[in-house]
Amino acid sequence: MIVACEIGFWVLLGLGLLARYLFRLRRLGGVLLLCVPLIDVVLLVATVADLRTGGTATWSHGLAAAYIAYSVVFGHRTLRWADQVAAHRLSDGPPPWKPPAGGMARARYEWGIWLRIVLAYGIACGLLGVAIWMIGDPSRTAELSAFMVGLAKVPAIAVLWPLSYTLFPKKAKVR
């Protein structure tokens, strides 16, 4: 289901952008882009239904929570970036926004990304915690607790990027 939702995300995004910029069907493109978050709802409903009907939690249930958390935190930003790229390439729009090239501005940008990663981790853990509480059977949810611990590696490793830009800032390029 997670793979299907991921494919559905990119298919709806691509169709929405093609309709909007290549075929000049702005309304249809807007409707398709508005449907992208519904993929997360489908995934959430499928995951909850599986666990509520007696399923034992696996790493895929944890991955579903991480996917939903990523979409909540980074989804709008990803859609905006894709929209800028499509407008530039398909409709002669302005070039997409780029992050600062160097200096402390880049370090601040990277710390902001890292804080969003921490927020996504917190949301994923919150979803997993609710699932553990709802099921109320530690023998069926042990995998979710283990997934939370393993998922903590993501923000722990991701902190290396902003830290490197802070300790070893690249010289800012003039654009």
C-alpha positions as CSV (number, residue, x, y, z in Angstrom):
1,M,0.0,0.0,0.0
2,I,2.9,2.4,0.8
3,V,4.4,1.8,-2.6
4,A,1.1,2.3,-4.3
5,C,0.6,5.6,-2.4
6,E,4.1,6.8,-3.3
7,I,3.4,6.0,-7.0
8,G,0.0,7.7,-6.7
9,F,1.6,10.8,-5.2
10,W,4.0,11.2,-8.1
11,V,1.4,10.3,-10.8
12,L,-1.1,12.8,-9.5
13,L,1.7,15.4,-9.1
14,G,2.9,14.8,-12.6
15,L,-0.6,14.8,-14.2
16,G,-1.5,18.0,-12.3
17,L,1.6,19.8,-13.5
18,L,1.2,18.6,-17.1
19,A,-2.4,19.6,-17.1
20,R,-1.6,23.0,-15.7
21,Y,1.4,24.0,-17.8
22,L,1.6,21.8,-20.9
23,F,-2.1,21.5,-21.7
24,R,-3.0,24.9,-20.2
25,L,-5.9,23.3,-18.2
26,R,-5.3,25.3,-15.0
27,R,-8.5,24.1,-13.3
28,L,-7.9,20.5,-14.0
29,G,-4.3,20.8,-12.9
30,G,-5.4,22.5,-9.7
31,V,-7.9,19.8,-8.9
32,L,-5.3,17.1,-9.5
33,L,-2.8,18.9,-7.3
34,L,-5.4,19.2,-4.6
35,C,-5.9,15.5,-4.7
36,V,-2.3,14.8,-3.9
37,P,-2.9,15.0,-0.1
38,L,-5.7,12.5,-0.4
39,I,-3.0,9.9,-0.9
40,D,-2.0,10.3,2.7
41,V,-5.6,9.9,3.9
42,V,-5.9,6.7,1.9
43,L,-2.6,5.4,3.4
44,L,-3.7,6.4,7.0
45,V,-7.1,4.8,6.6
46,A,-5.6,1.5,5.2
47,T,-3.0,1.4,8.0
48,V,-5.6,2.0,10.8
49,A,-8.0,-0.5,9.2
50,D,-5.3,-3.2,9.1
51,L,-4.4,-2.7,12.7
52,R,-7.9,-2.3,14.0
53,T,-9.0,-5.6,12.4
54,G,-6.4,-7.6,14.3
55,G,-3.3,-7.2,12.2
56,T,0.1,-7.3,13.9
57,A,2.1,-4.2,13.3
58,T,5.2,-4.5,11.1
59,W,7.9,-2.2,9.9
60,S,5.6,-1.2,7.0
61,H,3.1,0.3,9.4
62,G,6.0,2.4,10.9
63,L,7.0,3.4,7.4
64,A,3.5,4.5,6.7
65,A,3.6,6.8,9.7
66,A,7.0,8.2,8.5
67,Y,5.6,8.7,5.0
68,I,2.6,10.6,6.4
69,A,4.8,12.7,8.6
70,Y,7.1,13.6,5.8
71,S,4.1,14.6,3.7
72,V,2.7,16.8,6.4
73,V,6.0,18.6,7.0
74,F,7.5,18.6,3.5
75,G,4.5,18.1,1.2
76,H,3.6,21.7,0.5
77,R,7.3,22.6,0.0
78,T,7.7,19.7,-2.4
79,L,4.6,20.7,-4.4
80,R,5.8,24.3,-4.6
81,W,9.2,23.3,-5.8
82,A,7.7,20.9,-8.5
83,D,5.3,23.7,-9.5
84,Q,8.2,26.2,-9.9
85,V,10.2,23.7,-12.0
86,A,7.3,22.8,-14.2
87,A,6.4,26.5,-14.7
88,H,10.0,27.2,-15.7
89,R,10.5,24.3,-18.0
90,L,7.0,24.1,-19.6
91,S,5.7,27.7,-19.5
92,D,8.8,29.9,-19.7
93,G,8.3,30.9,-16.1
94,P,11.0,32.3,-13.9
95,P,13.7,29.9,-12.7
96,P,12.9,28.0,-9.5
97,W,14.1,29.4,-6.2
98,K,17.4,28.1,-5.0
99,P,18.7,27.9,-1.5
100,P,21.6,30.3,-0.5
101,A,24.9,29.1,-2.0
102,G,27.0,29.5,1.0
103,G,27.9,31.5,4.1
104,M,25.8,31.6,7.2
105,A,22.7,32.1,5.1
106,R,23.2,28.5,3.9
107,A,23.8,27.3,7.4
108,R,20.6,28.9,8.6
109,Y,18.7,27.3,5.7
110,E,20.2,23.8,6.5
111,W,19.2,24.2,10.2
112,G,15.7,25.0,9.1
113,I,15.6,21.8,7.0
114,W,16.9,19.8,10.0
115,L,14.3,21.3,12.3
116,R,11.6,20.2,9.8
117,I,13.2,16.7,9.8
118,V,12.9,16.7,13.7
119,L,9.3,17.8,13.4
120,A,8.5,15.0,10.9
121,Y,10.2,12.5,13.3
122,G,8.0,13.9,16.1
123,I,4.8,13.6,14.1
124,A,5.7,10.0,13.0
125,C,6.4,9.1,16.7
126,G,3.1,10.7,17.7
127,L,1.2,8.6,15.0
128,L,3.0,5.5,16.1
129,G,2.3,6.3,19.8
130,V,-1.4,6.7,19.0
131,A,-1.4,3.4,17.2
132,I,0.3,1.6,20.1
133,W,-2.3,3.1,22.5
134,M,-5.3,2.3,20.2
135,I,-4.2,-1.3,19.8
136,G,-3.3,-1.7,23.5
137,D,-1.5,-5.0,22.9
138,P,2.3,-4.8,23.3
139,S,2.7,-8.2,21.6
140,R,1.1,-6.7,18.4
141,T,2.9,-3.3,18.5
142,A,6.4,-4.1,19.5
143,E,7.6,-3.5,16.0
144,L,6.2,0.1,16.1
145,S,8.3,0.9,19.2
146,A,11.3,-0.6,17.5
147,F,10.6,1.4,14.4
148,M,10.6,4.7,16.4
149,V,14.0,3.9,17.8
150,G,15.4,3.1,14.4
151,L,13.8,6.2,12.9
152,A,15.7,8.4,15.4
153,K,18.8,7.7,13.2
154,V,17.3,10.0,10.5
155,P,17.5,13.3,12.5
156,A,20.7,12.1,14.2
157,I,22.5,11.6,10.8
158,A,20.8,14.6,9.1
159,V,22.3,17.0,11.8
160,L,25.6,16.5,10.0
161,W,24.6,18.8,7.1
162,P,23.7,21.9,9.0
163,L,26.6,21.3,11.4
164,S,29.1,21.1,8.5
165,Y,27.7,24.3,7.0
166,T,28.0,26.0,10.4
167,L,31.5,24.8,11.2
168,F,32.9,24.9,7.7
169,P,30.8,27.5,5.8
170,K,31.3,27.8,2.1
171,K,32.0,31.2,0.7
172,A,28.8,32.9,-0.4
173,K,28.7,33.3,-4.2
174,V,27.4,36.4,-5.7
175,R,24.5,35.6,-8.1
